Amino acid sequence: MWRAQMEVFASEGWHCIAPNMRGYGGSSAPAASDAYALKEIVEDMVELHDHLSARPAIWVGHDLGSPIVGR
């Protein structure tokens, strides 16, 4: 869904990442429903950000991604 936007931003020199959240795409899909709580998914994104050097970032979220980015 974000491919076209990412290509444009990347052509302007931005480093773009579009991770799949838990249970989407090729990501892991825990069986426990509480594994999909907002707190858990936000922690996943913080870990990813830290792993990628924790530099200042601009976060964009759509649909379920919006409350995650807001946190």
CHARMM-style PDB file with segment names, atoms N, HN, CA, C and O in Angstrom:
ATOM      1  N   MET     1       0.808  -1.193   0.000  1.00  0.00      PROA
ATOM      2  CA  MET     1       0.000   0.000   0.000  1.00  0.00      PROA
ATOM      3  C   MET     1       0.859   1.269   0.000  1.00  0.00      PROA
ATOM      4  O   MET     1       0.463   2.274  -0.590  1.00  0.00      PROA
ATOM      5  N   TRP     2       2.010   1.239   0.643  1.00  0.00      PROA
ATOM      6  HN  TRP     2       2.332   0.422   1.122  1.00  0.00      PROA
ATOM      7  CA  TRP     2       2.838   2.433   0.783  1.00  0.00      PROA
ATOM      8  C   TRP     2       3.957   2.522  -0.246  1.00  0.00      PROA
ATOM      9  O   TRP     2       4.751   3.462  -0.214  1.00  0.00      PROA
ATOM     10  N   ARG     3       4.030   1.568  -1.145  1.00  0.00      PROA
ATOM     11  HN  ARG     3       3.385   0.805  -1.171  1.00  0.00      PROA
ATOM     12  CA  ARG     3       5.147   1.494  -2.085  1.00  0.00      PROA
ATOM     13  C   ARG     3       5.347   2.792  -2.886  1.00  0.00      PROA
ATOM     14  O   ARG     3       6.472   3.282  -2.988  1.00  0.00      PROA
ATOM     15  N   ALA     4       4.292   3.338  -3.442  1.00  0.00      PROA
ATOM     16  HN  ALA     4       3.378   2.940  -3.359  1.00  0.00      PROA
ATOM     17  CA  ALA     4       4.436   4.542  -4.274  1.00  0.00      PROA
ATOM     18  C   ALA     4       4.925   5.728  -3.451  1.00  0.00      PROA
ATOM     19  O   ALA     4       5.799   6.473  -3.895  1.00  0.00      PROA
ATOM     20  N   GLN     5       4.368   5.906  -2.257  1.00  0.00      PROA
ATOM     21  HN  GLN     5       3.658   5.301  -1.897  1.00  0.00      PROA
ATOM     22  CA  GLN     5       4.799   7.015  -1.410  1.00  0.00      PROA
ATOM     23  C   GLN     5       6.261   6.849  -0.999  1.00  0.00      PROA
ATOM     24  O   GLN     5       7.031   7.809  -0.995  1.00  0.00      PROA
ATOM     25  N   MET     6       6.626   5.617  -0.656  1.00  0.00      PROA
ATOM     26  HN  MET     6       6.000   4.838  -0.659  1.00  0.00      PROA
ATOM     27  CA  MET     6       7.991   5.357  -0.225  1.00  0.00      PROA
ATOM     28  C   MET     6       8.987   5.619  -1.346  1.00  0.00      PROA
ATOM     29  O   MET     6      10.081   6.128  -1.100  1.00  0.00      PROA
ATOM     30  N   GLU     7       8.617   5.274  -2.571  1.00  0.00      PROA
ATOM     31  HN  GLU     7       7.729   4.860  -2.771  1.00  0.00      PROA
ATOM     32  CA  GLU     7       9.507   5.517  -3.706  1.00  0.00      PROA
ATOM     33  C   GLU     7       9.748   7.007  -3.894  1.00  0.00      PROA
ATOM     34  O   GLU     7      10.873   7.426  -4.166  1.00  0.00      PROA
ATOM     35  N   VAL     8       8.698   7.806  -3.751  1.00  0.00      PROA
ATOM     36  HN  VAL     8       7.784   7.465  -3.530  1.00  0.00      PROA
ATOM     37  CA  VAL     8       8.843   9.254  -3.885  1.00  0.00      PROA
ATOM     38  C   VAL     8       9.701   9.811  -2.759  1.00  0.00      PROA
ATOM     39  O   VAL     8      10.622  10.588  -3.010  1.00  0.00      PROA
ATOM     40  N   PHE     9       9.412   9.425  -1.526  1.00  0.00      PROA
ATOM     41  HN  PHE     9       8.664   8.793  -1.322  1.00  0.00      PROA
ATOM     42  CA  PHE     9      10.208   9.916  -0.403  1.00  0.00      PROA
ATOM     43  C   PHE     9      11.665   9.480  -0.531  1.00  0.00      PROA
ATOM     44  O   PHE     9      12.572  10.275  -0.285  1.00  0.00      PROA
ATOM     45  N   ALA    10      11.893   8.238  -0.911  1.00  0.00      PROA
ATOM     46  HN  ALA    10      11.156   7.592  -1.112  1.00  0.00      PROA
ATOM     47  CA  ALA    10      13.260   7.731  -1.065  1.00  0.00      PROA
ATOM     48  C   ALA    10      14.006   8.516  -2.147  1.00  0.00      PROA
ATOM     49  O   ALA    10      15.201   8.778  -2.006  1.00  0.00      PROA
ATOM     50  N   SER    11      13.320   8.887  -3.215  1.00  0.00      PROA
ATOM     51  HN  SER    11      12.350   8.674  -3.330  1.00  0.00      PROA
ATOM     52  CA  SER    11      13.969   9.661  -4.277  1.00  0.00      PROA
ATOM     53  C   SER    11      14.388  11.043  -3.784  1.00  0.00      PROA
ATOM     54  O   SER    11      15.243  11.690  -4.389  1.00  0.00      PROA
ATOM     55  N   GLU    12      13.786  11.490  -2.689  1.00  0.00      PROA
ATOM     56  HN  GLU    12      13.091  10.964  -2.198  1.00  0.00      PROA
ATOM     57  CA  GLU    12      14.140  12.773  -2.063  1.00  0.00      PROA
ATOM     58  C   GLU    12      15.184  12.599  -0.960  1.00  0.00      PROA
ATOM     59  O   GLU    12      15.546  13.562  -0.284  1.00  0.00      PROA
ATOM     60  N   GLY    13      15.666  11.364  -0.781  1.00  0.00      PROA
ATOM     61  HN  GLY    13      15.372  10.581  -1.329  1.00  0.00      PROA
ATOM     62  CA  GLY    13      16.725  11.111   0.185  1.00  0.00      PROA
ATOM     63  C   GLY    13      16.277  10.577   1.538  1.00  0.00      PROA
ATOM     64  O   GLY    13      17.106  10.384   2.427  1.00  0.00      PROA
ATOM     65  N   TRP    14      14.988  10.336   1.706  1.00  0.00      PROA
ATOM     66  HN  TRP    14      14.315  10.492   0.983  1.00  0.00      PROA
ATOM     67  CA  TRP    14      14.485   9.801   2.976  1.00  0.00      PROA
ATOM     68  C   TRP    14      14.736   8.301   3.047  1.00  0.00      PROA
ATOM     69  O   TRP    14      14.691   7.613   2.027  1.00  0.00      PROA
ATOM     70  N   HSD    15      14.997   7.796   4.234  1.00  0.00      PROA
ATOM     71  HN  HSD    15      15.034   8.355   5.063  1.00  0.00      PROA
ATOM     72  CA  HSD    15      15.112   6.360   4.484  1.00  0.00      PROA
ATOM     73  C   HSD    15      13.730   5.911   4.959  1.00  0.00      PROA
ATOM     74  O   HSD    15      13.284   6.315   6.033  1.00  0.00      PROA
ATOM     75  N   CYS    16      13.059   5.090   4.180  1.00  0.00      PROA
ATOM     76  HN  CYS    16      13.421   4.762   3.307  1.00  0.00      PROA
ATOM     77  CA  CYS    16      11.683   4.694   4.476  1.00  0.00      PROA
ATOM     78  C   CYS    16      11.598   3.222   4.854  1.00  0.00      PROA
ATOM     79  O   CYS    16      12.250   2.369   4.251  1.00  0.00      PROA
ATOM     80  N   ILE    17      10.785   2.944   5.860  1.00  0.00      PROA
ATOM     81  HN  ILE    17      10.255   3.637   6.350  1.00  0.00      PROA
ATOM     82  CA  ILE    17      10.572   1.570   6.321  1.00  0.00      PROA
ATOM     83  C   ILE    17       9.074   1.377   6.511  1.00  0.00      PROA
ATOM     84  O   ILE    17       8.413   2.223   7.113  1.00  0.00      PROA
ATOM     85  N   ALA    18       8.540   0.287   6.011  1.00  0.00      PROA
ATOM     86  HN  ALA    18       9.077  -0.400   5.522  1.00  0.00      PROA
ATOM     87  CA  ALA    18       7.121  -0.032   6.181  1.00  0.00      PROA
ATOM     88  C   ALA    18       7.016  -1.430   6.800  1.00  0.00      PROA
ATOM     89  O   ALA    18       6.859  -2.419   6.084  1.00  0.00      PROA
ATOM     90  N   PRO    19       7.102  -1.505   8.120  1.00  0.00      PROA
ATOM     91  CA  PRO    19       7.050  -2.820   8.760  1.00  0.00      PROA
ATOM     92  C   PRO    19       5.638  -3.391   8.791  1.00  0.00      PROA
ATOM     93  O   PRO    19       4.656  -2.652   8.857  1.00  0.00      PROA
ATOM     94  N   ASN    20       5.555  -4.693   8.741  1.00  0.00      PROA
ATOM     95  HN  ASN    20       6.353  -5.293   8.687  1.00  0.00      PROA
ATOM     96  CA  ASN    20       4.282  -5.365   8.987  1.00  0.00      PROA
ATOM     97  C   ASN    20       4.114  -5.495  10.492  1.00  0.00      PROA
ATOM     98  O   ASN    20       5.040  -5.916  11.186  1.00  0.00      PROA
ATOM     99  N   MET    21       2.963  -5.145  10.992  1.00  0.00      PROA
ATOM    100  HN  MET    21       2.211  -4.803  10.429  1.00  0.00      PROA
ATOM    101  CA  MET    21       2.701  -5.340  12.416  1.00  0.00      PROA
ATOM    102  C   MET    21       2.393  -6.811  12.656  1.00  0.00      PROA
ATOM    103  O   MET    21       2.179  -7.576  11.716  1.00  0.00      PROA
ATOM    104  N   ARG    22       2.373  -7.191  13.919  1.00  0.00      PROA
ATOM    105  HN  ARG    22       2.547  -6.569  14.683  1.00  0.00      PROA
ATOM    106  CA  ARG    22       2.089  -8.575  14.292  1.00  0.00      PROA
ATOM    107  C   ARG    22       0.860  -9.102  13.549  1.00  0.00      PROA
ATOM    108  O   ARG    22      -0.181  -8.450  13.480  1.00  0.00      PROA
ATOM    109  N   GLY    23       1.019 -10.290  13.003  1.00  0.00      PROA
ATOM    110  HN  GLY    23       1.866 -10.820  13.059  1.00  0.00      PROA
ATOM    111  CA  GLY    23      -0.102 -10.950  12.352  1.00  0.00      PROA
ATOM    112  C   GLY    23      -0.344 -10.534  10.912  1.00  0.00      PROA
ATOM    113  O   GLY    23      -1.238 -11.076  10.263  1.00  0.00      PROA
ATOM    114  N   TYR    24       0.427  -9.588  10.398  1.00  0.00      PROA
ATOM    115  HN  TYR    24       1.154  -9.148  10.926  1.00  0.00      PROA
ATOM    116  CA  TYR    24       0.255  -9.121   9.021  1.00  0.00      PROA
ATOM    117  C   TYR    24       1.449  -9.533   8.180  1.00  0.00      PROA
ATOM    118  O   TYR    24       2.561  -9.677   8.690  1.00  0.00      PROA
ATOM    119  N   GLY    25       1.215  -9.721   6.893  1.00  0.00      PROA
ATOM    120  HN  GLY    25       0.313  -9.605   6.479  1.00  0.00      PROA
ATOM    121  CA  GLY    25       2.302 -10.053   5.979  1.00  0.00      PROA
ATOM    122  C   GLY    25       3.095 -11.248   6.458  1.00  0.00      PROA
ATOM    123  O   GLY    25       2.522 -12.269   6.837  1.00  0.00      PROA
ATOM    124  N   GLY    26       4.414 -11.125   6.441  1.00  0.00      PROA
ATOM    125  HN  GLY    26       4.879 -10.296   6.132  1.00  0.00      PROA
ATOM    126  CA  GLY    26       5.282 -12.218   6.850  1.00  0.00      PROA
ATOM    127  C   GLY    26       5.675 -12.169   8.312  1.00  0.00      PROA
ATOM    128  O   GLY    26       6.557 -12.915   8.738  1.00  0.00      PROA
ATOM    129  N   SER    27       5.032 -11.296   9.099  1.00  0.00      PROA
ATOM    130  HN  SER    27       4.315 -10.690   8.753  1.00  0.00      PROA
ATOM    131  CA  SER    27       5.400 -11.199  10.513  1.00  0.00      PROA
ATOM    132  C   SER    27       4.842 -12.374  11.302  1.00  0.00      PROA
ATOM    133  O   SER    27       3.990 -13.125  10.827  1.00  0.00      PROA
ATOM    134  N   SER    28       5.354 -12.510  12.531  1.00  0.00      PROA
ATOM    135  HN  SER    28       6.046 -11.900  12.917  1.00  0.00      PROA
ATOM    136  CA  SER    28       4.836 -13.573  13.389  1.00  0.00      PROA
ATOM    137  C   SER    28       3.395 -13.269  13.777  1.00  0.00      PROA
ATOM    138  O   SER    28       2.969 -12.114  13.776  1.00  0.00      PROA
ATOM    139  N   ALA    29       2.662 -14.308  14.104  1.00  0.00      PROA
ATOM    140  HN  ALA    29       3.008 -15.246  14.105  1.00  0.00      PROA
ATOM    141  CA  ALA    29       1.253 -14.157  14.468  1.00  0.00      PROA
ATOM    142  C   ALA    29       0.983 -14.914  15.761  1.00  0.00      PROA
ATOM    143  O   ALA    29       0.539 -16.061  15.727  1.00  0.00      PROA
ATOM    144  N   PRO    30       1.250 -14.277  16.906  1.00  0.00      PROA
ATOM    145  CA  PRO    30       0.988 -14.944  18.183  1.00  0.00      PROA
ATOM    146  C   PRO    30      -0.475 -15.375  18.291  1.00  0.00      PROA
ATOM    147  O   PRO    30      -1.364 -14.710  17.760  1.00  0.00      PROA
ATOM    148  N   ALA    31      -0.712 -16.472  18.971  1.00  0.00      PROA
ATOM    149  HN  ALA    31       0.011 -17.011  19.402  1.00  0.00      PROA
ATOM    150  CA  ALA    31      -2.071 -16.992  19.118  1.00  0.00      PROA
ATOM    151  C   ALA    31      -2.877 -16.237  20.175  1.00  0.00      PROA
ATOM    152  O   ALA    31      -4.095 -16.108  20.048  1.00  0.00      PROA
ATOM    153  N   ALA    32      -2.217 -15.745  21.201  1.00  0.00      PROA
ATOM    154  HN  ALA    32      -1.228 -15.850  21.304  1.00  0.00      PROA
ATOM    155  CA  ALA    32      -2.920 -15.064  22.303  1.00  0.00      PROA
ATOM    156  C   ALA    32      -3.431 -13.701  21.848  1.00  0.00      PROA
ATOM    157  O   ALA    32      -2.682 -12.908  21.278  1.00  0.00      PROA
ATOM    158  N   SER    33      -4.700 -13.434  22.100  1.00  0.00      PROA
ATOM    159  HN  SER    33      -5.309 -14.078  22.564  1.00  0.00      PROA
ATOM    160  CA  SER    33      -5.286 -12.164  21.654  1.00  0.00      PROA
ATOM    161  C   SER    33      -4.659 -10.962  22.352  1.00  0.00      PROA
ATOM    162  O   SER    33      -4.603  -9.879  21.770  1.00  0.00      PROA
ATOM    163  N   ASP    34      -4.186 -11.128  23.587  1.00  0.00      PROA
ATOM    164  HN  ASP    34      -4.231 -12.008  24.060  1.00  0.00      PROA
ATOM    165  CA  ASP    34      -3.579  -9.999  24.286  1.00  0.00      PROA
ATOM    166  C   ASP    34      -2.226  -9.605  23.695  1.00  0.00      PROA
ATOM    167  O   ASP    34      -1.698  -8.543  24.024  1.00  0.00      PROA
ATOM    168  N   ALA    35      -1.662 -10.440  22.834  1.00  0.00      PROA
ATOM    169  HN  ALA    35      -2.090 -11.303  22.567  1.00  0.00      PROA
ATOM    170  CA  ALA    35      -0.413 -10.113  22.151  1.00  0.00      PROA
ATOM    171  C   ALA    35      -0.608  -8.994  21.130  1.00  0.00      PROA
ATOM    172  O   ALA    35       0.364  -8.427  20.633  1.00  0.00      PROA
ATOM    173  N   TYR    36      -1.860  -8.681  20.819  1.00  0.00      PROA
ATOM    174  HN  TYR    36      -2.650  -9.142  21.222  1.00  0.00      PROA
ATOM    175  CA  TYR    36      -2.174  -7.650  19.834  1.00  0.00      PROA
ATOM    176  C   TYR    36      -2.653  -6.350  20.480  1.00  0.00      PROA
ATOM    177  O   TYR    36      -3.197  -5.478  19.802  1.00  0.00      PROA
ATOM    178  N   ALA    37      -2.450  -6.225  21.785  1.00  0.00      PROA
ATOM    179  HN  ALA    37      -2.008  -6.933  22.336  1.00  0.00      PROA
ATOM    180  CA  ALA    37      -2.818  -5.001  22.487  1.00  0.00      PROA
ATOM    181  C   ALA    37      -1.948  -3.850  21.986  1.00  0.00      PROA
ATOM    182  O   ALA    37      -0.805  -4.051  21.577  1.00  0.00      PROA
ATOM    183  N   LEU    38      -2.499  -2.661  22.023  1.00  0.00      PROA
ATOM    184  HN  LEU    38      -3.428  -2.497  22.355  1.00  0.00      PROA
ATOM    185  CA  LEU    38      -1.790  -1.473  21.567  1.00  0.00      PROA
ATOM    186  C   LEU    38      -0.411  -1.361  22.216  1.00  0.00      PROA
ATOM    187  O   LEU    38       0.571  -1.056  21.539  1.00  0.00      PROA
ATOM    188  N   LYS    39      -0.337  -1.600  23.498  1.00  0.00      PROA
ATOM    189  HN  LYS    39      -1.135  -1.847  24.048  1.00  0.00      PROA
ATOM    190  CA  LYS    39       0.936  -1.527  24.226  1.00  0.00      PROA
ATOM    191  C   LYS    39       1.974  -2.460  23.611  1.00  0.00      PROA
ATOM    192  O   LYS    39       3.131  -2.072  23.449  1.00  0.00      PROA
ATOM    193  N   GLU    40       1.583  -3.662  23.271  1.00  0.00      PROA
ATOM    194  HN  GLU    40       0.643  -3.976  23.403  1.00  0.00      PROA
ATOM    195  CA  GLU    40       2.516  -4.649  22.710  1.00  0.00      PROA
ATOM    196  C   GLU    40       3.025  -4.218  21.338  1.00  0.00      PROA
ATOM    197  O   GLU    40       4.213  -4.342  21.044  1.00  0.00      PROA
ATOM    198  N   ILE    41       2.135  -3.718  20.515  1.00  0.00      PROA
ATOM    199  HN  ILE    41       1.169  -3.617  20.755  1.00  0.00      PROA
ATOM    200  CA  ILE    41       2.527  -3.330  19.150  1.00  0.00      PROA
ATOM    201  C   ILE    41       3.397  -2.081  19.184  1.00  0.00      PROA
ATOM    202  O   ILE    41       4.355  -1.968  18.419  1.00  0.00      PROA
ATOM    203  N   VAL    42       3.067  -1.142  20.070  1.00  0.00      PROA
ATOM    204  HN  VAL    42       2.289  -1.234  20.692  1.00  0.00      PROA
ATOM    205  CA  VAL    42       3.917   0.044  20.229  1.00  0.00      PROA
ATOM    206  C   VAL    42       5.319  -0.388  20.668  1.00  0.00      PROA
ATOM    207  O   VAL    42       6.313   0.132  20.162  1.00  0.00      PROA
ATOM    208  N   GLU    43       5.400  -1.316  21.585  1.00  0.00      PROA
ATOM    209  HN  GLU    43       4.593  -1.739  21.996  1.00  0.00      PROA
ATOM    210  CA  GLU    43       6.716  -1.825  22.017  1.00  0.00      PROA
ATOM    211  C   GLU    43       7.477  -2.435  20.847  1.00  0.00      PROA
ATOM    212  O   GLU    43       8.692  -2.262  20.743  1.00  0.00      PROA
ATOM    213  N   ASP    44       6.779  -3.148  19.965  1.00  0.00      PROA
ATOM    214  HN  ASP    44       5.793  -3.289  20.049  1.00  0.00      PROA
ATOM    215  CA  ASP    44       7.431  -3.709  18.773  1.00  0.00      PROA
ATOM    216  C   ASP    44       8.055  -2.596  17.932  1.00  0.00      PROA
ATOM    217  O   ASP    44       9.192  -2.717  17.477  1.00  0.00      PROA
ATOM    218  N   MET    45       7.306  -1.514  17.731  1.00  0.00      PROA
ATOM    219  HN  MET    45       6.383  -1.415  18.101  1.00  0.00      PROA
ATOM    220  CA  MET    45       7.791  -0.416  16.895  1.00  0.00      PROA
ATOM    221  C   MET    45       8.956   0.320  17.570  1.00  0.00      PROA
ATOM    222  O   MET    45       9.889   0.751  16.892  1.00  0.00      PROA
ATOM    223  N   VAL    46       8.908   0.466  18.885  1.00  0.00      PROA
ATOM    224  HN  VAL    46       8.150   0.116  19.436  1.00  0.00      PROA
ATOM    225  CA  VAL    46      10.017   1.094  19.619  1.00  0.00      PROA
ATOM    226  C   VAL    46      11.270   0.225  19.484  1.00  0.00      PROA
ATOM    227  O   VAL    46      12.364   0.745  19.264  1.00  0.00      PROA
ATOM    228  N   GLU    47      11.116  -1.082  19.614  1.00  0.00      PROA
ATOM    229  HN  GLU    47      10.227  -1.505  19.792  1.00  0.00      PROA
ATOM    230  CA  GLU    47      12.263  -1.985  19.449  1.00  0.00      PROA
ATOM    231  C   GLU    47      12.838  -1.891  18.043  1.00  0.00      PROA
ATOM    232  O   GLU    47      14.057  -1.887  17.867  1.00  0.00      PROA
ATOM    233  N   LEU    48      11.974  -1.815  17.054  1.00  0.00      PROA
ATOM    234  HN  LEU    48      10.984  -1.818  17.197  1.00  0.00      PROA
ATOM    235  CA  LEU    48      12.441  -1.680  15.676  1.00  0.00      PROA
ATOM    236  C   LEU    48      13.193  -0.362  15.506  1.00  0.00      PROA
ATOM    237  O   LEU    48      14.273  -0.337  14.915  1.00  0.00      PROA
ATOM    238  N   HSD    49      12.635   0.719  16.013  1.00  0.00      PROA
ATOM    239  HN  HSD    49      11.758   0.699  16.492  1.00  0.00      PROA
ATOM    240  CA  HSD    49      13.287   2.026  15.929  1.00  0.00      PROA
ATOM    241  C   HSD    49      14.656   1.993  16.598  1.00  0.00      PROA
ATOM    242  O   HSD    49      15.631   2.497  16.041  1.00  0.00      PROA
ATOM    243  N   ASP    50      14.733   1.405  17.788  1.00  0.00      PROA
ATOM    244  HN  ASP    50      13.940   0.996  18.240  1.00  0.00      PROA
ATOM    245  CA  ASP    50      16.011   1.290  18.492  1.00  0.00      PROA
ATOM    246  C   ASP    50      17.010   0.449  17.687  1.00  0.00      PROA
ATOM    247  O   ASP    50      18.192   0.783  17.601  1.00  0.00      PROA
ATOM    248  N   HSD    51      16.523  -0.623  17.112  1.00  0.00      PROA
ATOM    249  HN  HSD    51      15.563  -0.894  17.182  1.00  0.00      PROA
ATOM    250  CA  HSD    51      17.373  -1.503  16.308  1.00  0.00      PROA
ATOM    251  C   HSD    51      17.935  -0.772  15.084  1.00  0.00      PROA
ATOM    252  O   HSD    51      19.049  -1.054  14.643  1.00  0.00      PROA
ATOM    253  N   LEU    52      17.169   0.153  14.550  1.00  0.00      PROA
ATOM    254  HN  LEU    52      16.264   0.382  14.908  1.00  0.00      PROA
ATOM    255  CA  LEU    52      17.580   0.885  13.347  1.00  0.00      PROA
ATOM    256  C   LEU    52      18.333   2.169  13.674  1.00  0.00      PROA
ATOM    257  O   LEU    52      18.456   3.036  12.810  1.00  0.00      PROA
ATOM    258  N   SER    53      18.829   2.311  14.869  1.00  0.00      PROA
ATOM    259  HN  SER    53      18.729   1.606  15.572  1.00  0.00      PROA
ATOM    260  CA  SER    53      19.719   3.369  15.347  1.00  0.00      PROA
ATOM    261  C   SER    53      19.038   4.460  16.154  1.00  0.00      PROA
ATOM    262  O   SER    53      19.729   5.345  16.658  1.00  0.00      PROA
ATOM    263  N   ALA    54      17.743   4.447  16.301  1.00  0.00      PROA
ATOM    264  HN  ALA    54      17.181   3.728  15.892  1.00  0.00      PROA
ATOM    265  CA  ALA    54      17.018   5.378  17.169  1.00  0.00      PROA
ATOM    266  C   ALA    54      17.284   6.844  16.840  1.00  0.00      PROA
ATOM    267  O   ALA    54      17.357   7.680  17.741  1.00  0.00      PROA
ATOM    268  N   ARG    55      17.425   7.151  15.582  1.00  0.00      PROA
ATOM    269  HN  ARG    55      17.365   6.472  14.850  1.00  0.00      PROA
ATOM    270  CA  ARG    55      17.557   8.549  15.175  1.00  0.00      PROA
ATOM    271  C   ARG    55      16.171   9.185  15.148  1.00  0.00      PROA
ATOM    272  O   ARG    55      15.166   8.474  15.138  1.00  0.00      PROA
ATOM    273  N   PRO    56      16.107  10.511  15.135  1.00  0.00      PROA
ATOM    274  CA  PRO    56      14.786  11.135  15.012  1.00  0.00      PROA
ATOM    275  C   PRO    56      14.069  10.586  13.780  1.00  0.00      PROA
ATOM    276  O   PRO    56      14.697  10.313  12.757  1.00  0.00      PROA
ATOM    277  N   ALA    57      12.766  10.431  13.887  1.00  0.00      PROA
ATOM    278  HN  ALA    57      12.256  10.653  14.718  1.00  0.00      PROA
ATOM    279  CA  ALA    57      12.001   9.817  12.800  1.00  0.00      PROA
ATOM    280  C   ALA    57      10.661  10.512  12.637  1.00  0.00      PROA
ATOM    281  O   ALA    57      10.126  11.103  13.574  1.00  0.00      PROA
ATOM    282  N   ILE    58      10.145  10.428  11.448  1.00  0.00      PROA
ATOM    283  HN  ILE    58      10.579   9.947  10.687  1.00  0.00      PROA
ATOM    284  CA  ILE    58       8.777  10.857  11.156  1.00  0.00      PROA
ATOM    285  C   ILE    58       7.982   9.579  10.965  1.00  0.00      PROA
ATOM    286  O   ILE    58       8.282   8.775  10.083  1.00  0.00      PROA
ATOM    287  N   TRP    59       6.968   9.396  11.795  1.00  0.00      PROA
ATOM    288  HN  TRP    59       6.724  10.049  12.512  1.00  0.00      PROA
ATOM    289  CA  TRP    59       6.154   8.176  11.747  1.00  0.00      PROA
ATOM    290  C   TRP    59       4.837   8.495  11.047  1.00  0.00      PROA
ATOM    291  O   TRP    59       4.236   9.545  11.273  1.00  0.00      PROA
ATOM    292  N   VAL    60       4.403   7.577  10.199  1.00  0.00      PROA
ATOM    293  HN  VAL    60       4.891   6.723  10.016  1.00  0.00      PROA
ATOM    294  CA  VAL    60       3.122   7.710   9.502  1.00  0.00      PROA
ATOM    295  C   VAL    60       2.341   6.433   9.754  1.00  0.00      PROA
ATOM    296  O   VAL    60       2.877   5.333   9.613  1.00  0.00      PROA
ATOM    297  N   GLY    61       1.083   6.576  10.124  1.00  0.00      PROA
ATOM    298  HN  GLY    61       0.648   7.469  10.239  1.00  0.00      PROA
ATOM    299  CA  GLY    61       0.258   5.402  10.353  1.00  0.00      PROA
ATOM    300  C   GLY    61      -1.083   5.547   9.660  1.00  0.00      PROA
ATOM    301  O   GLY    61      -1.631   6.645   9.560  1.00  0.00      PROA
ATOM    302  N   HSD    62      -1.597   4.441   9.190  1.00  0.00      PROA
ATOM    303  HN  HSD    62      -1.151   3.549   9.271  1.00  0.00      PROA
ATOM    304  CA  HSD    62      -2.892   4.406   8.517  1.00  0.00      PROA
ATOM    305  C   HSD    62      -3.746   3.339   9.184  1.00  0.00      PROA
ATOM    306  O   HSD    62      -3.244   2.271   9.532  1.00  0.00      PROA
ATOM    307  N   ASP    63      -5.009   3.613   9.362  1.00  0.00      PROA
ATOM    308  HN  ASP    63      -5.418   4.481   9.080  1.00  0.00      PROA
ATOM    309  CA  ASP    63      -5.955   2.670   9.945  1.00  0.00      PROA
ATOM    310  C   ASP    63      -5.467   2.277  11.343  1.00  0.00      PROA
ATOM    311  O   ASP    63      -5.343   3.156  12.196  1.00  0.00      PROA
ATOM    312  N   LEU    64      -5.191   1.026  11.612  1.00  0.00      PROA
ATOM    313  HN  LEU    64      -5.292   0.312  10.919  1.00  0.00      PROA
ATOM    314  CA  LEU    64      -4.728   0.595  12.939  1.00  0.00      PROA
ATOM    315  C   LEU    64      -3.368   1.204  13.269  1.00  0.00      PROA
ATOM    316  O   LEU    64      -3.019   1.328  14.443  1.00  0.00      PROA
ATOM    317  N   GLY    65      -2.604   1.582  12.266  1.00  0.00      PROA
ATOM    318  HN  GLY    65      -2.887   1.482  11.312  1.00  0.00      PROA
ATOM    319  CA  GLY    65      -1.300   2.212  12.514  1.00  0.00      PROA
ATOM    320  C   GLY    65      -1.410   3.595  13.133  1.00  0.00      PROA
ATOM    321  O   GLY    65      -0.465   4.051  13.776  1.00  0.00      PROA
ATOM    322  N   SER    66      -2.535   4.274  12.960  1.00  0.00      PROA
ATOM    323  HN  SER    66      -3.303   3.903  12.438  1.00  0.00      PROA
ATOM    324  CA  SER    66      -2.695   5.628  13.496  1.00  0.00      PROA
ATOM    325  C   SER    66      -2.570   5.699  15.015  1.00  0.00      PROA
ATOM    326  O   SER    66      -1.796   6.516  15.514  1.00  0.00      PROA
ATOM    327  N   PRO    67      -3.300   4.876  15.772  1.00  0.00      PROA
ATOM    328  CA  PRO    67      -3.131   4.964  17.225  1.00  0.00      PROA
ATOM    329  C   PRO    67      -1.750   4.497  17.692  1.00  0.00      PROA
ATOM    330  O   PRO    67      -1.269   4.932  18.737  1.00  0.00      PROA
ATOM    331  N   ILE    68      -1.128   3.632  16.936  1.00  0.00      PROA
ATOM    332  HN  ILE    68      -1.520   3.278  16.086  1.00  0.00      PROA
ATOM    333  CA  ILE    68       0.207   3.161  17.293  1.00  0.00      PROA
ATOM    334  C   ILE    68       1.208   4.295  17.124  1.00  0.00      PROA
ATOM    335  O   ILE    68       2.045   4.519  17.998  1.00  0.00      PROA
ATOM    336  N   VAL    69       1.131   5.004  16.017  1.00  0.00      PROA
ATOM    337  HN  VAL    69       0.451   4.822  15.307  1.00  0.00      PROA
ATOM    338  CA  VAL    69       2.006   6.141  15.787  1.00  0.00      PROA
ATOM    339  C   VAL    69       1.726   7.238  16.813  1.00  0.00      PROA
ATOM    340  O   VAL    69       2.649   7.921  17.257  1.00  0.00      PROA
ATOM    341  N   GLY    70       0.483   7.408  17.183  1.00  0.00      PROA
ATOM    342  HN  GLY    70      -0.267   6.853  16.822  1.00  0.00      PROA
ATOM    343  CA  GLY    70       0.116   8.419  18.170  1.00  0.00      PROA
ATOM    344  C   GLY    70       0.728   8.177  19.538  1.00  0.00      PROA
ATOM    345  O   GLY    70       1.006   9.119  20.279  1.00  0.00      PROA
ATOM    346  N   ARG    71       0.934   6.926  19.864  1.00  0.00      PROA
ATOM    347  HN  ARG    71       0.707   6.161  19.262  1.00  0.00      PROA
ATOM    348  CA  ARG    71       1.536   6.586  21.162  1.00  0.00      PROA
ATOM    349  C   ARG    71       3.022   6.790  21.117  1.00  0.00      PROA
ATOM    350  OT1 ARG    71       3.707   6.558  22.113  1.00  0.00      PROA
TER     351      ARG     71
END
